[in-house]
Amino acid sequence: MANHTSTASAGTARRKTAAVARTAARRTPVAAPRRPARAPSLGQAGAAVKQGIADSLKELQTIEAEIAQLTRRTVADALAAAGTTARELAGVLRDVVAGAIQAAEHAGSELTVSIKGVAKGAIAGVHEARGNVARAAAEIVKTAIKQGSKAGAEVGAVARSALEGIREGAGEAGENAAAVAKSAAAEAIATAQDLGSLAVQAVRQVVRGTAEGIEEVVKSHRAPAKRARAAAARTKRA
């Protein structure tokens, strides 16, 4: 009799527990699946602005590439004739960067595009002439910040453009991007100190962002090199 009563009680308890669980499941709201955000629908005016801006950005990229190519040839030829000593290297780079900034200022064109293009091309030219690329990077960013400040440009924007051009130029040339960026960043901060605390603060923020970009450049160049070494090792074993 006692066993029958215990069994009945246990069955009742299980039924109550199951009923509570079903009630809780019914009351628990099911999260609706998230839909991907849709781009806003553009009218005729918005579409026209979008297309116009896209065309302008393409033109800026073309201009930047042309400046880089012109600067690369000019720097490589000048260093081939004058030599790649520290004095000659600094003289050529100061002349080239200052000339690019003055040209942009007189033409009323986008200064940062000129600075990025000339920095990228100058690094490529120094590499081609077998000069000291890290030293060149420091001279490029120093001259860009000084000349840009004289032209009334915002120091942070100038430093960003110069550092981005240096980063891309070093990466494409196969140079040690991290070492080149470190040299340029240190010189950028040192140059900004002559312009005041606000300039230093702006440049430090730019340097932090550039350091993250350099990490990506280094990683992107390490991966192909690692694959090439692995392929060579497999070929050697075969």
N, C-alpha and C positions, 0 to 999 in steps of 0.2 A: 504493500500500500504506500509506504514511504517512498519507494523507488518510483512508483507511478506519479506521485505528486511532484517529485523533483523533476522528472522528465517533462511533465506538463508545464511547470514553471519555466524551465529552460527554453521550451518551445515558444512560450509566450514572450519571453525576453528577446528571443531572436526575431520574432515577428515585429515587435515594437522597434527594435534597432533598424530593421530593414525599412519599416514605414518612415522613420525619421530621416533615414538616408535618402529615400525617394523624394520626400518633401523638400529637403535641402537642395537636392539636385534640380527640382523644378523651380525653386526660388532663386538659384544662382544664375545671374544673367550671363548669357553666352556672348563673349566679345565678338563684335562684328569684324570681319576681315578688313584690313586697311586697304584702301584703294590708292594706287599711286597718284601723286599730285599731277594734275594736268596743267600744261602751260596755258596761260591766259590767251583767249582768242583775240587776235589783233584785227582791227579794222583797217581801212585803206590807209589812213594816216600812219598808224603804227607800223604797218608792213613797209611803207615807204621809208620811214625812219630806220627800221631794222636793216633794210637793204642798203641804205645809204651809209650807215655806220659800218656794216660789213665790208663794203667796197673801200671805205676810207682806211679801215684797219689793214686790209690787204695792200693798199698803197703804201702805208707806213712800213709794213714788213718788207716790201720791195725796196723802199728807200733805205731802210736799215741795212739790208743785204748789200746794196750797191755801195754804201758808205764803208762797210766792212771790207769789201773786195778792194776798193780804191786804197784804203788805209793799209791793208796787208801788202799790196804791191809797193806802195810808197815807202813803208817802213823797211821792208826787206831790201829794196834797192838802196835806200839811204845807208843802212847798216853795212851792206856789202861794200859800199864805197868808203864809208868813214871808219868802219870797224865796230866791234861790239864791246869796247871797254866801257866801264861804268860811266865815264864822263860823256862819251859819244852817245851811248844808249839813252841817258837821261836827256841830253840835248835834243835828240831826234824826237823822242816821245813828247817832251814838253811842247815842242814846235807843232807837232801833228795834232795833239789834243787841243791846244789853244786855237789853232787854225780852224778846227772843226766847230768849236764853240762860237768863235767869232762869225763864221759863215752862217750858222743857224740863227745867231742874233741879228745879223744884217738882213737875212732873208725873211725873218719873222716866222721861221718854221719851228717845229717841235724840238726843243733843246734836248730832251731826254732821249729821243730817238737817235739824234746825232751822237750823243755821248755813248750810248750802248753800242752803236755800230762802230764807232772809232775805237772803243776799248776792245771789242771783239777782234776787229781787224788788226789792231796793233799787237795783240798777243800772238796772233797767227803769224804776223810778219817777223816778230822777234824769234819765234820758234823756227821759222824757215831760215833765218839768218844764224841760227844756233847761238842765240844770245841767252842771257839769264832771264828766264820768264818770270820768276818770282820777283826779282828786282824791278823788272818792267811793270809788273802789276802794281807794285807800290808807287812807282812814278806816275803811272796812268791815273790812279785814283786820287793821288795828291793834286796833280795838275787840274783834274776835272773839278774837284771840290773848290779849289782856289779860284779858277777862272769862272766857274758857274756862279760862285758867290758874288764875284765882281759884276756879273751880268744880271744880278738880282734874282737868280733862280733859288728855289727852295733846296737847302743843303741835303735833306734826306732823300729827295727825289733824284738829285744828281748822284749821290753816293749809290743809291739803289741801281740806277742805270749803269753806272761804271762797273759795279761789282757783278751785275748780271752779265754784262758783256765779257768781263774777264773770265767769269765762270764758264760761259759757253765756249769762248775761244780756247781756254785751257783744255776743256773736255774734248773738243773736236780735234785739237792738236795732239791729244794723247799724253798731255803733261800730267804731273801730279797735281790734280785739281785741289786737293786739300791743302797742300803746302802753298800753292799759289794764292788761294783764297785767304789763308792765314796771314800771309805777308801783306796782301792788299787791305784786309780788315784792320790790321794793326796800324797801317799808315793812314787809313781813313779816319780812325779815332784820333790819332795824333794830330792830323791836319785840322780836324774839327775843333780841337782844344784852343786853337788860335782864334777861332771865330766866336767862342762863347759857350756857355753851359747848355743853351737850347740846341745849338748845333751838335754838341756832343751827345745829348740825349737822343736826338733824331737819328744820328748815325749809329748809335749803339742798337737802337731798335732795328735798323736796317741790317746791321751785321748779324744779329740773332737770326733773322729770317733767311739771310744768305747762307748761314752755316747749315741750316736744315736743307737748303737746296743743294749744297755741296755734298752732303751725305748721300743724296739721291744720285748725284753724278758719279760719285765714287763707286756706289753699289752697282750702277748700270755698267760701268767699265770693268768691274771685277768679275761679273757673271760671264761675259764672253771670254775673258782671259782664262777663267777657271775651266770653261768648257773646252777651250783650245788645248790646255794642258792635259786634260783628261783624254782627249782624242789622240794627242801625241803619245801619251803613255800606252793607250790601247794599240796604236800602230807599232810601237816599239816592241811590245810583247808578242804581237803577231809575227 
